[in-house]
Amino acid sequence: MGEHEVHKSTSKQELRAFMQAILSDLRALEVMIERHLFEGGITRTGAEQEMFLIDGKTHAAPTAAELLTHLSDPRFKTELARFNLEFNLDPKPLSGGFLRQLEEELTAGLDKAGEAAAAVNTQILLTGILPTLRHEDIRPDMLTPDARYQRIDDSVFHTHPQPVSVLIDGPDQYEGTHDSVALEGANISLQLHWQVEPENAAYYYNLAQLISAPLLAAAVNSPVLFGHRLWHETRIALFERALDTRSGPQLTRGMPSRISFGSAWVQESILEIFQDNAARYPIIMTRKPDPNPLKLIEQGIIPKLSALTLHSGTVWRWNRPCYGILEGKPHLRIENRVLPAGPTLLDEVANAALFYGLMLGLAEEYHDFTSRLPFHEARANFLAAAQQGLDARFTWLDGRVIRARSLLLEELIPKARRGLTQVGVLSEDLERYLGTLNARVRKGQTGALWLLNALAQNPHQDSTTLLHHAVLAMLHYQQQGIPVHRWAPLMVANQSESARLPHTVSDIMAQNLFTVRPDDIIDLASRIMDWKHVRHIPVETEKGKLVGLLTIHELLHAHNILSTQDAPRPIPVAEMMNPKPITIPSDMPILEAMQLMLASETGSLLVVNRTQLLGIVTERDLVRAACQLLTTVS
């Protein structure tokens, strides 16, 4: 095991020793700040680009490990899910042409990744959440086989030993369960870094918190999850729910999640965040700690603080402080995790221009903003931006209520322009990036709204087909470098008949199901069949585990039993159900499903992802699909 590899198992003794190492690192960090050992006189920027890997059908492609065999560039890394990839950009001084350099490096990196992806029949897509993502894409074996991710998975399901429920409101509302943190791989972002000096780190951290709401409102790009229209930036809700390790009592007490906006402004020092991480959040992974960091400082050696950085890296604040060493010099930086990936590289750099421009342009004017806006209002602004995008209504400084779109156009974009001008950004770069952002906000077409409009403007289209075409359009616009405010409305009414034909059972299965529980009475199932005109009712536990199937045949048998009894007793479903119904995956070809139904002489097939019911395919569904296919052939 390497010196800095994460340990796969964590004993109580190891946890105690690692906590001691965290506390030692915290004290060392405090000493380094007191002695002014950090690099000063320079501000650097950095970025991490996450991306989706998709196949020819626009589904998630778990090819990251294979793809990396075709890349020799160490800046590319695996991410949590096997259909994710990460590109770590080089740090750059914040001056002059840094935005143009950011776009050039992103373009070169994405081109390189695209060439490697083509070798494994995969494409690269930048989007916050893949619109065509399916439940089966987030099963446990989609988790990247890395000890770090396994420890995260273990920590979530140690706290929640049963599948975790995820509820997100929205126009369609989504409610489901999951048994793997691979679900977090649905979230793809562009993370921005801002190097700060310890003396002003608290101020700039608070400023990053303040501007996160308008920044997000302008950039929303994740409105659909598993075919459901939810928030304009559903990543925010999904990320906080997918990695929630809080116990029931902690939820009751209102303890912040490991993924949160925070609970208060930083008062005096950025150390408060590192201290809060140690005080609030249990250790979920360890590694061999460094030698005594205080002794290293006395010897003139800069400590790596690896225990502190590992633990802080398992607390995913939307803005979080980071410690690092570059060219032998220690530094502090703020990592902004708010922005989704996409819709294009130009849009991403435009978003980055707004972030860096506001961090520069508001510093002179917003000296005392924490006393002019309660923290809970800043957090409410952030959630409103995630839910409604540019239509969000903010409470801004001194109680002023204003729409996100108006705030950006009238105040923030001009201030960002002035901030970037102060560090020598050229006028042509200002126009390319902030001009692009201004046009997006003025038109009101974010990536989220483009996709939501596509769904609204094609009401008679099958949503699976429509989202497939949306992803193809997104790929086209990304590859052409056309910013999202210039994307044409998506219309697929004239698609060919062959493109609309069903191919797998996921294209024809019924998902709006009526189910019963094992302890329910047979009479309830009988009434449901009569009321809803169905002949097959799946049986699930209260935790959503599929345990059986009731058909009209079992109900007739139960009726015969009851008719022979003088005082009929209520018969539980568990006594009459078929405990071993035939189950199939959602990607099974329709012809194969037809053959299976004929061979098994059954009237229905249950579509599942492990033990979770996704849908049902009946004889009627297969006959309808066959008619559609035969009509096209004739």
MOBELBEL-V846688 format. One record per residue. RES is the residue in one letter. PHI is phi in whole degrees, 0 to 359 (NA if undefined). NEAR is the number of other ideal C-beta (glycine too) atoms within 12 Angstrom. Layout:
[[RES,PHI,NEAR] [RES,PHI,NEAR]]
This chain:
[[M,NA,12] [G,293,10] [E,300,13] [H,247,20] [E,284,17] [V,287,31] [H,285,29] [K,283,20] [S,235,16] [T,227,26] [S,277,13] [K,298,13] [Q,295,13] [E,292,22] [L,297,23] [R,296,16] [A,295,21] [F,288,33] [M,297,27] [Q,297,22] [A,294,34] [I,298,39] [L,295,28] [S,295,29] [D,295,38] [L,298,35] [R,296,27] [A,295,38] [L,298,42] [E,298,26] [V,295,26] [M,298,33] [I,293,31] [E,300,16] [R,267,17] [H,56,14] [L,272,29] [F,276,30] [E,299,27] [G,227,20] [G,79,12] [I,211,21] [T,243,32] [R,246,32] [T,244,41] [G,202,35] [A,203,41] [E,233,37] [Q,257,41] [E,265,46] [M,210,47] [F,269,49] [L,253,45] [I,231,40] [D,263,27] [G,294,19] [K,266,27] [T,67,33] [H,265,33] [A,301,41] [A,247,34] [P,279,33] [T,245,35] [A,302,40] [A,298,27] [E,293,21] [L,298,37] [L,294,30] [T,292,15] [H,261,23] [L,239,29] [S,259,11] [D,276,24] [P,291,11] [R,287,25] [F,268,34] [K,224,26] [T,288,31] [E,236,39] [L,300,39] [A,260,43] [R,289,34] [F,256,45] [N,247,50] [L,218,49] [E,235,35] [F,238,43] [N,262,26] [L,276,35] [D,285,25] [P,297,31] [K,225,31] [P,298,22] [L,278,34] [S,192,23] [G,46,19] [G,264,25] [F,295,37] [L,290,44] [R,298,27] [Q,296,27] [L,298,41] [E,296,34] [E,296,21] [E,291,32] [L,297,41] [T,298,27] [A,296,21] [G,294,34] [L,292,38] [D,297,22] [K,295,27] [A,295,38] [G,296,31] [E,296,21] [A,292,31] [A,296,34] [A,299,20] [A,292,18] [V,241,29] [N,54,17] [T,227,36] [Q,236,37] [I,260,45] [L,228,45] [L,257,48] [T,198,52] [G,295,49] [I,224,53] [L,295,50] [P,300,49] [T,265,39] [L,299,41] [R,243,40] [H,302,40] [E,291,34] [D,284,41] [I,243,42] [R,287,30] [P,304,29] [D,284,20] [M,274,39] [L,288,36] [T,300,33] [P,287,20] [D,225,24] [A,301,25] [R,299,29] [Y,287,32] [Q,294,28] [R,294,33] [I,298,36] [D,300,38] [D,299,26] [S,292,29] [V,294,39] [F,269,28] [H,283,19] [T,287,26] [H,239,29] [P,293,13] [Q,256,18] [P,306,29] [V,272,31] [S,279,21] [V,235,36] [L,236,20] [I,229,35] [D,279,20] [G,151,28] [P,305,21] [D,254,22] [Q,51,18] [Y,241,31] [E,222,19] [G,204,31] [T,237,32] [H,215,43] [D,236,32] [S,203,38] [V,285,46] [A,303,39] [L,303,47] [E,294,37] [G,294,44] [A,290,49] [N,261,44] [I,234,46] [S,223,43] [L,246,46] [Q,259,37] [L,250,47] [H,241,39] [W,224,41] [Q,284,36] [V,229,39] [E,269,26] [P,307,33] [E,295,17] [N,244,26] [A,297,36] [A,297,29] [Y,299,31] [Y,291,36] [Y,296,40] [N,299,39] [L,295,39] [A,300,46] [Q,296,44] [L,301,44] [I,277,53] [S,298,43] [A,294,45] [P,295,45] [L,300,50] [L,292,49] [A,303,48] [A,282,55] [A,243,52] [V,308,52] [N,204,50] [S,218,48] [P,270,45] [V,231,43] [L,226,47] [F,52,38] [G,82,34] [H,260,32] [R,279,32] [L,234,40] [W,279,42] [H,298,42] [E,233,54] [T,294,46] [R,310,48] [I,298,47] [A,291,36] [L,294,43] [F,298,39] [E,292,33] [R,272,38] [A,289,41] [L,241,37] [D,276,35] [T,259,36] [R,289,27] [S,281,18] [G,304,12] [P,299,10] [Q,294,19] [L,296,16] [T,299,9] [R,280,11] [G,78,12] [M,296,21] [P,298,28] [S,289,30] [R,295,37] [I,243,31] [S,201,35] [F,279,36] [G,110,33] [S,232,21] [A,193,22] [W,293,30] [V,291,33] [Q,272,18] [E,232,20] [S,218,26] [I,297,37] [L,303,32] [E,301,26] [I,290,41] [F,297,40] [Q,295,27] [D,296,28] [N,300,39] [A,290,30] [A,283,19] [R,267,28] [Y,248,34] [P,299,30] [I,290,37] [I,244,35] [M,202,36] [T,225,36] [R,206,32] [K,297,20] [P,287,32] [D,285,29] [P,301,22] [N,312,21] [P,292,35] [L,294,24] [K,294,16] [L,297,25] [I,299,28] [E,296,17] [Q,272,12] [G,81,11] [I,253,20] [I,281,28] [P,284,33] [K,278,29] [L,52,40] [S,291,33] [A,292,43] [L,296,41] [T,292,36] [L,295,36] [H,295,38] [S,296,37] [G,288,32] [T,257,35] [V,241,39] [W,261,36] [R,294,39] [W,294,41] [N,234,44] [R,224,40] [P,280,43] [C,227,39] [Y,251,45] [G,204,31] [I,231,25] [L,232,23] [E,53,13] [G,81,13] [K,246,20] [P,283,34] [H,210,34] [L,245,42] [R,215,40] [I,256,44] [E,257,37] [N,267,40] [R,249,40] [V,284,45] [L,282,51] [P,285,48] [A,289,45] [G,80,48] [P,293,49] [T,221,39] [L,297,42] [L,298,38] [D,297,47] [E,296,51] [V,291,45] [A,298,45] [N,297,55] [A,297,49] [A,299,47] [L,294,47] [F,300,49] [Y,292,49] [G,296,44] [L,288,44] [M,298,44] [L,275,33] [G,282,31] [L,267,34] [A,301,29] [E,283,16] [E,267,20] [Y,256,30] [H,297,15] [D,244,15] [F,296,28] [T,292,24] [S,270,14] [R,255,21] [L,214,29] [P,300,21] [F,300,24] [H,297,17] [E,287,28] [A,297,35] [R,292,30] [A,296,23] [N,300,37] [F,298,41] [L,293,29] [A,297,35] [A,298,43] [A,295,43] [Q,280,34] [Q,238,34] [G,62,42] [L,292,39] [D,274,23] [A,297,36] [R,256,26] [F,257,38] [T,262,27] [W,257,33] [L,302,27] [D,62,15] [G,79,12] [R,289,18] [V,259,19] [I,206,26] [R,290,28] [A,303,42] [R,298,33] [S,292,24] [L,300,36] [L,293,43] [L,289,28] [E,276,19] [E,230,28] [L,283,40] [I,297,39] [P,299,24] [K,291,30] [A,296,42] [R,299,31] [R,295,23] [G,296,33] [L,290,41] [T,298,23] [Q,298,23] [V,257,30] [G,89,19] [V,292,35] [L,291,19] [S,298,14] [E,293,13] [D,287,33] [L,301,35] [E,290,21] [R,296,28] [Y,265,39] [L,292,43] [G,297,27] [T,298,38] [L,295,47] [N,300,30] [A,295,27] [R,298,42] [V,292,41] [R,296,21] [K,286,22] [G,81,29] [Q,254,34] [T,275,46] [G,298,47] [A,295,49] [L,291,37] [W,301,40] [L,289,48] [L,297,38] [N,295,27] [A,300,36] [L,293,34] [A,288,20] [Q,274,20] [N,233,25] [P,293,14] [H,264,15] [Q,273,24] [D,299,24] [S,296,28] [T,298,36] [T,295,34] [L,297,35] [L,293,37] [H,301,35] [H,291,32] [A,297,40] [V,294,38] [L,299,27] [A,294,32] [M,300,41] [L,301,32] [H,300,21] [Y,294,32] [Q,296,37] [Q,292,21] [Q,273,18] [G,71,25] [I,269,22] [P,296,34] [V,295,43] [H,291,29] [R,256,20] [W,288,32] [A,283,17] [P,303,20] [L,274,32] [M,232,20] [V,236,28] [A,296,19] [N,262,11] [Q,295,20] [S,292,12] [E,300,15] [S,296,14] [A,291,22] [R,268,26] [L,293,25] [P,288,31] [H,240,26] [T,238,28] [V,294,39] [S,296,40] [D,282,34] [I,235,36] [M,291,38] [A,274,29] [Q,245,29] [N,277,13] [L,261,27] [F,257,27] [T,234,35] [V,233,37] [R,258,26] [P,302,28] [D,273,20] [D,294,30] [I,272,25] [I,301,34] [D,299,23] [L,297,26] [A,299,42] [S,297,30] [R,295,17] [I,300,27] [M,300,26] [D,289,16] [W,294,12] [K,257,19] [H,56,13] [V,239,29] [R,241,26] [H,219,40] [I,231,42] [P,294,45] [V,244,39] [E,236,33] [T,284,24] [E,294,17] [K,266,21] [G,89,30] [K,272,23] [L,288,36] [V,233,31] [G,176,34] [L,214,40] [L,250,46] [T,237,32] [I,301,24] [H,292,21] [E,296,32] [L,291,33] [L,297,19] [H,296,21] [A,296,32] [H,296,21] [N,297,16] [I,296,17] [L,295,22] [S,291,11] [T,267,11] [Q,258,13] [D,291,7] [A,236,7] [P,302,16] [R,264,14] [P,296,19] [I,265,28] [P,289,22] [V,305,35] [A,303,25] [E,285,24] [M,247,34] [M,290,34] [N,276,29] [P,283,17] [K,230,14] [P,291,31] [I,282,29] [T,241,33] [I,220,35] [P,280,29] [S,288,36] [D,266,26] [M,293,32] [P,300,23] [I,298,32] [L,299,18] [E,296,20] [A,295,40] [M,300,28] [Q,296,15] [L,294,25] [M,294,30] [L,294,16] [A,293,12] [S,268,19] [E,54,11] [T,250,28] [G,261,28] [S,203,38] [L,232,39] [L,266,44] [V,267,39] [V,227,33] [N,241,36] [R,60,26] [T,256,25] [Q,265,34] [L,284,39] [L,258,39] [G,180,38] [I,221,42] [V,242,45] [T,249,33] [E,304,24] [R,299,21] [D,298,30] [L,289,35] [V,295,18] [R,299,22] [A,295,31] [A,296,22] [C,298,17] [Q,297,23] [L,294,24] [L,293,12] [T,297,14] [T,292,16] [V,296,11] [S,286,8]]
